[in-house]
Amino acid sequence: MEITPAYYLTLAALLFTIGAVGLLVRRNTLVMFMCVELMLNAVNLTFVSFARALDDIGGQVIVFFTLVVAAAEVAVGLAIIVAIFRRRQGVTADDVNLLKG
């Protein structure tokens, strides 16, 4: 049995769907943040599978830059979540308006 790119694309679609549903349903910002990261990883898996199928390195280069942006997003996002948690002991999506100056 040979594993084709269709298997990877199906897995990526499933991961993206789980992330999108989690982002729309959950109210906790930390869980929402993890769902966004799951969606980014699903897109990265799609890029890598297409790069492998087309025998092109361009998709893997895009994944590298996406991971760099995701790392910066993690740093900024966690700082915002910690700032909200210090003001209130909860981190729901409704508490984001507390950061207005």
N, C-alpha and C positions, 0 to 999 in steps of 0.2 A: 504494500500500500504506500503510495507516494503522497506526501503532504504538499498540496498545491497552494498557491497564493489565495485561493478562494477560502480556505480554512482560516487563514490569518485575517482576511477581510471580514469574515463572519464574526470572528472573535472581537475584532476592533469595533464592529457595529454593535455587538452586544455590550461591550464595555462602555461605549459612548452612550448607548441608551440607558444603561444603569446610572451613569453619571448625570445625564440630563434629567432623568426622573428624580434622582436624589436631590439635585439642585432645585427643582421646582417644588418638591414636597416638603423637604426639611426646613426648619426655621433656625436651627443652630448654625452660626456662621462658620464654626470650625468644620462641621460636617459638609456644609456647602463648599467650603474651601477644598476639602478632600475630593468632592465630586468634580470640581473644576479640574483638579490635577488628574483625576481618572479620565476625564474627557481629553485632556492634553496627551496623556499616554496612549489613548486609543488612536488619536490622530497620528502620533509618532509611529505606532505599529503599522498604520496604513502606509505612511511614507516609506518605511523600511521594506514592507512587503512589495510595494510597487518598484522600489529601487532594485530589489533582488530579482523581481520578475523581468524587468526591462534591462537588467545588467548595466545600471547607471549609478554613479556615485552621488548624483545630485540630491536624491531623496535623503541619503544619510547625512549629507551636509546640512540640509534643512533641519533634520532632527537634532543635530548638534546645536544649532542656533536656537531651536525651540527649547531645548533643555537649559540653555544659558538664560533665556528669558524666564523660564519657569522657576529657576533658582532665584532670580531677582524678585519674582512675584511672591515666592515663599517668604523671603525676608521682609518685604513690605507688608504682605498680608498678615503675617503673624504679628508684626509690630502693631498693626491696626487692631487686631483681635485682642492683644494684650492691653492696649490702651482702653478698649471698651471694657474689658474685664476688670481693670483697676477702678473704673468709675462705678460700675455696677457689678454685682456678682453673677450676672448672667451674660451670655453672649448670643442673643437672638438677633435676627435680622432687623427687628424693630428698634434695637438699641444703636444702630449706626447713626441715626440723626443726632445723637448726643455729641458727636465729634464736630458739629458745626460751631464755628467760632464766633 
